[in-house]
Amino acid sequence: MIGNISENRRVITKKGAVALIIIFCVTAILGLLVGKNVIGVHSSKYWFFVVFLLVDFLLLGTFIKTFKFFIRKQFWLITIYFLPLFFIYLVAIISSITPIEDWNTFFRIYVPGLMMILVISKLVLLSFMLLGEVISIIIRVCGKLFNKKSETFSKTYKIFTIMGAISAMLIVTFVIISCFKWTYDFKIHEVNYHDEGIPDSFNDFKIVHLSDIHFGSWYKAELFQKAVDKINSLKPDLVVFTGDLVNEKASEAYPFEDMMKQIKAEHGVYSVLGNHDYDYYNNSKTDTTPSQSELLADFYKRVNWKLLNNSNAILRKQNDSIALLGVENWSKVDRWGKYGDVELANKGAEKVPFKILLSHDPHHWQNVITENHKDINLTLSGHTHAMQMGFEKGKVRFSPAQFMFEQWAGLYSTNNDNNKQSLYVNRGLGTVAFPFRLGIASEITLITLKSN
């Protein structure tokens, strides 16, 4: 790294130096703007921005030396290299004039996401470059120790930089394709759930499980109709939704009202709240305005979806019954709250032989349900989205979500003291942060109860 800084002086021309000085000045001014108007309550993340910028400048010389044979003009090399930074500036300036929530729907959804993808791609490039630098330094030191001359170190960082650039371009390409092609390819996951506690009358009872619709990330309302048609084609006995209807505001769901009313099931449609269904940034409620969760409660009444806020519904067939419990959001993250109250939700349903719980966050099952509520047979959750990226083929499964959630997608079961308890984690119907899915399709789950 130290060698790279000295190389920067030899590589960068006078025009390039002028461009860098301008970038530094703009960074100093707009850094304040970003911190005040964009980062807001998350201002601690500004340190990430500072570190990102520092590594940017330290590795600039490596980038120029590697690609100067492809692009002769150093000005354009520097411009390409700092493109993610320029994009951040642009978003910061525009959002300080016109808040992001007031932007055109398409731009409001895709511009911040594109900024995020560019930054991630740049981090991939910088990671490869940094690794190349470290390896080249090790080779150089070993050469001096053993008194052997080698030009390998001068080629190493170039090889890693090119690898990083290719990886970054592939990430951007695949993500952009996924935004418009793969994100709305809804996949039906069929699960036969066997449990001796299921009454015979409920054998072959079909439940469609939805989660994490995030209407604020749908740039066209018509796309949701495709999902509605698939759901109704399954002819479910019951439809359940495990939270995160919106991103930030209840009004995001209003354009989809008529389509939500189309979803039908013999035993009804039930829902619970997710962490995004409250005042997500704690800045949308005043003393005189209703909270987002209150607005959503009214909205659910309009579309005839029954909201279970720490309450239950008893479903009956012939002389048998099962209990459907629903709790408010329970999260390990303090700012999202632990509102879920299973004991309150279970009142009046204590003697029902088979119980299904709707709880948004799978951490609730792992940390509370399996420890303190052995009478809950099946818990349905969402929240993880399986990080909207990964690989699933047979028993081979990978997603970055597995580093944050022990239960991140699909069916999980535990059998403590011969007491079976299960959890199903839905991969989400919608998206958040950026409308893309790479290797992990949007999910509609069909769970068929089997009484054995």
C-alpha positions in Angstrom: 0.0 0.0 0.0 2.8 2.4 0.9 4.5 1.6 -2.4 1.3 2.3 -4.2 1.0 5.8 -2.8 4.5 6.7 -4.1 3.5 5.1 -7.5 0.5 7.4 -7.6 2.9 10.4 -8.0 4.6 8.9 -11.0 1.4 7.6 -12.7 -1.0 10.5 -12.3 -0.5 13.5 -14.7 -1.0 17.2 -13.9 -4.5 17.1 -15.4 -5.2 14.0 -13.3 -4.0 15.8 -10.2 -6.2 18.7 -10.9 -9.2 16.3 -11.3 -8.3 14.7 -7.9 -8.1 18.1 -6.2 -11.6 18.9 -7.5 -12.9 15.6 -6.3 -11.4 16.2 -2.9 -13.1 19.6 -2.7 -16.4 18.4 -3.8 -16.2 15.5 -1.4 -15.6 17.9 1.5 -18.7 20.0 0.6 -21.0 17.2 -0.4 -20.0 14.9 2.4 -21.7 17.3 4.8 -24.8 17.3 2.5 -24.9 13.6 2.4 -24.5 13.4 6.2 -27.3 15.9 6.9 -29.9 15.2 4.2 -29.5 11.6 3.2 -27.9 9.6 6.0 -30.0 11.4 8.7 -30.5 9.2 11.8 -28.0 6.7 10.3 -25.2 9.2 10.4 -22.8 6.7 12.0 -22.6 5.0 8.6 -20.8 8.1 7.3 -17.5 6.5 8.6 -18.1 3.7 6.0 -18.2 6.4 3.3 -15.0 7.9 4.6 -13.1 4.6 4.6 -14.5 3.7 1.2 -13.2 7.1 -0.1 -9.7 6.6 1.5 -9.2 3.2 0.0 -10.4 4.7 -3.4 -7.6 7.1 -3.5 -4.9 4.7 -2.2 -5.6 2.2 -5.0 -6.2 4.7 -7.8 -2.6 4.4 -9.1 -3.0 0.6 -9.4 -6.2 1.1 -11.4 -4.6 3.6 -13.8 -1.4 1.5 -14.3 -3.5 -1.6 -15.2 -6.0 0.0 -17.6 -3.9 2.9 -19.2 -3.2 0.6 -22.2 -7.0 0.3 -22.9 -8.0 3.9 -22.2 -5.3 6.4 -23.0 -7.0 9.5 -21.5 -6.3 9.6 -17.8 -9.3 11.9 -17.2 -11.7 9.2 -18.4 -10.0 6.5 -16.4 -10.4 8.7 -13.2 -14.0 9.4 -14.2 -14.8 5.7 -14.6 -13.1 4.8 -11.4 -15.0 7.4 -9.4 -18.4 6.8 -11.1 -20.0 5.3 -7.9 -18.9 8.3 -5.9 -20.3 10.7 -8.5 -23.5 8.8 -8.4 -23.7 9.2 -4.6 -23.1 13.0 -5.1 -25.9 13.2 -7.6 -28.4 11.4 -5.4 -27.4 13.6 -2.5 -27.9 16.8 -4.4 -31.2 15.9 -5.9 -32.6 14.4 -2.7 -31.7 17.6 -0.8 -33.8 19.6 -3.2 -36.6 17.1 -3.7 -37.1 14.3 -1.1 -36.8 10.8 -2.5 -40.4 9.9 -1.5 -41.6 12.6 -3.9 -39.7 11.3 -6.9 -41.3 9.5 -9.9 -42.1 5.9 -8.8 -39.6 4.4 -11.3 -36.7 6.6 -10.2 -37.6 6.4 -6.5 -37.3 2.6 -6.7 -34.3 2.1 -9.0 -31.9 5.1 -8.5 -31.0 4.4 -4.8 -30.7 0.7 -5.6 -28.5 1.4 -8.6 -26.3 3.5 -6.3 -26.0 0.6 -3.9 -25.1 -1.9 -6.6 -22.5 0.4 -8.0 -20.9 0.8 -4.6 -21.0 -2.9 -4.0 -19.4 -3.6 -7.4 -16.7 -1.0 -6.6 -16.0 -2.7 -3.2 -15.6 -6.0 -5.1 -13.1 -4.3 -7.4 -11.2 -2.7 -4.5 -11.1 -6.0 -2.6 -9.4 -7.7 -5.6 -7.0 -4.8 -6.0 -6.2 -4.8 -2.3 -5.5 -8.5 -2.4 -3.3 -8.1 -5.4 -1.3 -5.4 -3.6 -0.8 -7.5 -0.5 0.3 -10.5 -2.5 2.7 -8.4 -4.7 4.3 -6.9 -1.5 4.8 -10.4 0.0 6.5 -11.5 -3.3 8.7 -8.4 -3.3 9.7 -8.9 0.3 10.5 -12.6 -0.2 12.5 -11.7 -3.2 14.6 -9.3 -1.2 15.0 -11.7 1.7 16.3 -14.5 -0.6 18.1 -12.1 -2.9 16.2 -13.1 -6.0 14.8 -10.7 -8.6 11.3 -11.4 -9.8 8.9 -9.4 -11.9 6.0 -11.5 -10.6 5.1 -8.8 -8.1 4.6 -6.2 -10.9 2.2 -8.4 -12.7 0.2 -9.7 -9.7 -1.7 -6.5 -8.9 -2.6 -6.1 -12.6 -4.0 -9.6 -12.8 -6.1 -9.1 -9.6 -7.3 -5.7 -10.8 -8.5 -7.1 -14.1 -10.2 -10.0 -12.2 -11.9 -7.5 -9.9 -13.0 -5.3 -12.8 -14.5 -8.3 -14.6 -16.3 -9.5 -11.4 -17.7 -6.0 -10.8 -19.0 -5.7 -14.4 -20.6 -9.2 -14.1 -22.3 -8.2 -10.9 -23.8 -5.0 -12.4 -24.9 -6.9 -15.6 -26.6 -9.8 -13.8 -28.3 -7.5 -11.3 -29.7 -5.2 -14.0 -31.0 -8.3 -16.0 -32.6 -9.6 -12.8 -34.4 -6.3 -12.1 -36.6 -6.7 -15.1 -36.5 -10.4 -16.0 -36.2 -12.6 -12.9 -37.6 -10.5 -10.0 -41.2 -11.1 -11.1 -40.9 -14.8 -12.0 -43.0 -16.0 -9.0 -42.1 -19.6 -8.0 -44.6 -21.9 -6.2 -42.9 -23.9 -3.5 -45.1 -26.9 -2.5 -44.7 -28.4 0.9 -46.6 -31.4 2.4 -46.6 -30.9 6.1 -47.2 -34.1 8.2 -48.2 -34.0 11.9 -50.1 -36.4 14.0 -51.8 -33.5 15.7 -53.6 -32.4 12.5 -57.3 -33.4 12.8 -58.6 -35.8 10.1 -61.0 -33.2 8.7 -58.1 -31.0 7.9 -56.2 -33.6 5.9 -55.2 -32.1 2.6 -56.1 -28.6 3.8 -54.3 -26.2 1.5 -52.6 -23.0 2.9 -51.1 -20.4 0.7 -48.3 -18.6 2.6 -47.2 -15.1 1.4 -44.7 -12.8 3.0 -42.8 -9.5 2.4 -44.7 -8.0 -0.5 -43.1 -4.6 0.0 -45.4 -2.7 -2.3 -43.1 0.3 -2.2 -40.7 -1.5 -4.4 -43.2 -2.4 -7.2 -42.7 0.1 -10.1 -45.9 -1.1 -11.8 -49.1 -2.2 -10.0 -49.9 -4.6 -12.9 -47.0 -6.8 -12.0 -48.8 -7.9 -8.8 -51.8 -9.1 -10.8 -49.6 -11.9 -12.1 -49.0 -13.1 -8.5 -52.7 -12.8 -7.6 -53.7 -15.0 -10.6 -51.1 -17.6 -9.5 -52.4 -17.6 -5.9 -56.0 -18.0 -6.9 -55.2 -20.8 -9.4 -54.1 -22.9 -6.4 -57.6 -22.7 -4.9 -56.4 -22.5 -1.3 -58.5 -23.2 1.8 -56.7 -20.5 3.6 -54.3 -17.6 2.7 -51.9 -16.2 5.3 -49.5 -13.2 5.0 -46.6 -12.8 7.4 -45.9 -9.1 7.3 -44.0 -6.3 5.5 -46.8 -5.2 3.2 -45.0 -1.9 2.6 -41.5 -0.3 2.9 -42.2 2.8 4.9 -45.8 4.2 4.3 -49.2 2.6 4.3 -50.0 4.6 1.2 -47.6 2.5 -0.8 -50.3 -0.3 -0.7 -53.3 1.8 -1.9 -52.7 1.4 -5.7 -53.0 -2.4 -5.1 -56.2 -2.4 -3.2 -58.5 -3.8 -5.9 -56.0 -6.6 -6.6 -55.7 -7.6 -3.0 -59.5 -7.9 -2.8 -59.3 -10.5 -5.6 -57.4 -13.0 -3.3 -59.9 -15.4 -2.0 -60.0 -18.5 0.2 -62.8 -20.5 1.8 -61.5 -19.9 5.4 -60.4 -16.3 4.6 -57.2 -14.3 4.3 -55.2 -13.5 7.5 -52.2 -11.3 8.1 -49.7 -9.9 10.7 -47.4 -6.9 10.8 -43.7 -7.0 9.9 -41.0 -4.5 11.0 -41.6 -2.3 7.9 -45.3 -2.0 8.7 -44.7 0.3 11.7 -43.1 3.8 11.6 -40.0 2.4 10.1 -37.7 5.4 10.5 -39.5 6.9 13.4 -40.1 10.0 11.4 -43.5 9.6 9.8 -45.7 10.1 12.9 -46.6 13.3 14.8 -48.9 13.7 17.8 -51.8 14.5 15.5 -51.3 11.8 12.8 -52.1 8.0 13.0 -49.2 5.6 12.9 -48.4 3.6 9.8 -49.6 0.4 11.6 -52.9 2.1 12.4 -53.3 3.1 8.8 -52.5 -0.4 7.6 -55.1 -1.8 10.1 -57.7 0.3 8.4 -56.5 -0.7 5.0 -56.7 -4.4 5.8 -60.3 -4.0 6.8 -61.0 -2.4 3.3 -59.5 -5.4 1.5 -61.1 -7.9 3.8 -57.8 -9.3 5.1 -58.1 -10.1 8.8 -55.2 -8.6 10.8 -54.2 -10.7 13.8 -52.5 -8.4 16.3 -51.6 -10.8 19.2 -54.9 -12.6 18.6 -56.3 -15.8 17.0 -58.9 -17.3 14.8 -60.4 -20.8 15.3 -60.9 -22.6 12.0 -63.5 -25.3 11.9 -64.3 -28.2 9.6 -67.0 -30.7 10.5 -66.4 -31.4 14.3 -62.7 -30.5 14.2 -60.8 -27.3 14.6 -57.3 -25.8 14.4 -56.1 -22.5 15.8 -54.5 -19.7 13.7 -52.5 -17.4 16.0 -50.9 -14.1 14.8 -48.5 -11.8 16.7 -47.1 -8.4 16.1 -43.5 -8.1 15.0 -40.9 -9.6 17.3 -37.3 -8.7 16.4 -33.8 -9.2 17.8 -33.1 -5.7 16.6 -34.1 -3.3 19.4 -35.3 -0.5 17.2 -37.9 -2.8 15.5 -39.3 -3.8 18.8 -40.5 -7.0 20.5 -44.3 -6.4 20.3 -45.2 -10.1 19.7 -47.2 -11.6 22.6 -47.8 -15.3 22.1 -49.6 -15.7 25.4 -52.1 -13.0 24.5 -52.5 -14.5 21.0 -53.2 -17.9 22.5 -56.0 -16.8 24.8 -59.2 -18.8 24.0 -57.2 -21.3 21.9 -55.4 -23.2 24.7 -57.3 -26.5 24.2 -57.2 -26.5 20.3 -55.0 -29.6 19.4 -53.1 -28.1 16.4 -51.8 -24.5 16.3 -50.3 -22.4 13.5 -48.5 -19.2 14.4 -47.9 -16.3 12.1 -44.8 -14.3 13.2 -42.8 -12.2 10.8 -39.2 -12.8 12.0 -37.9 -16.4 12.2 -35.7 -15.3 15.2 -38.9 -15.4 17.2 -39.3 -19.1 16.6 -35.7 -19.9 17.5 -35.5 -17.6 20.6 -39.0 -17.8 22.1 -41.4 -20.3 20.5 -39.2 -23.4 20.8 -38.2 -22.5 24.4 -41.4 -21.2 25.9 -44.4 -22.3 23.8 -44.2 -26.0 23.1 -47.9 -26.1 22.1 -47.2 -24.2 18.9 -46.9 -26.9 16.2 -46.1 -24.8 13.0 -44.8 -21.3 12.8 -44.8 -19.4 9.5 -42.4 -16.5 9.0 -40.6 -14.4 6.3 -38.4 -11.4 6.8 -35.1 -12.8 5.4 -36.0 -12.6 1.6 -33.1 -15.2 1.5 -31.2 -11.9 0.8 -32.7 -12.0 -2.7 -29.6 -13.8 -3.9 -28.1 -17.2 -3.7 -28.1 -20.7 -5.1 -30.5 -23.6 -4.5 -30.2 -26.9 -6.2 -31.4 -30.0 -4.4 -29.6 -30.2 -1.1 -27.0 -27.7 -2.1 -28.1 -24.2 -0.8 -26.2 -21.0 -0.3 -27.3 -17.4 0.4 -25.6 -14.6 2.3 -28.8 -14.8 4.5 -27.3 -17.9 6.2 -24.7 -15.7 7.9 -27.5 -13.7 9.6 -30.2 -16.3 10.1 -29.9 -19.9 11.2 -33.3 -20.4 9.6 -33.4 -18.4 6.3 -35.6 -20.3 3.8 -37.8 -23.4 3.7 -38.9 -25.9 6.3 -37.1 -26.5 9.6 -38.1 -28.8 12.5 -37.0 -29.6 16.0 -38.0 -32.5 18.2 -37.4 -31.7 21.8 -38.8 -34.3 24.3 -40.7 -36.0 21.5 -42.5 -32.7 20.8 -42.3 -31.7 17.2 -42.2 -28.0 16.3 -41.7 -26.7 12.8 -40.9 -23.4 11.1 -41.4 -22.4 7.5 -39.5 -19.3 6.2 -41.0 -17.8 3.1 -38.4 -16.2 0.7 -40.7 -13.2 0.1 -43.0 -12.2 -2.8 -41.5 -8.7 -3.2 -38.1 -7.1 -2.7 -36.6 -4.3 -0.6 -33.7 -1.9 -1.0 -33.4 -2.8 -4.8 -36.0 -4.8 -6.9 -33.7 -7.6 -7.9 -33.5 -11.4 -7.3 -30.5 -13.4 -8.3 -30.8 -17.2 -8.0 -33.6 -16.8 -5.3 -37.0 -16.5 -6.9 -40.0 -14.6 -5.4 -42.0 -17.2 -3.5 -45.6 -18.3 -3.2 -45.8 -21.2 -0.8 -48.4 -23.9 -0.9 -48.5 -25.9 2.3 -50.8 -28.9 2.4 -51.6 -30.3 5.8 -51.3 -34.1 6.2 -52.8 -35.8 9.2 -50.7 -39.0 8.8 
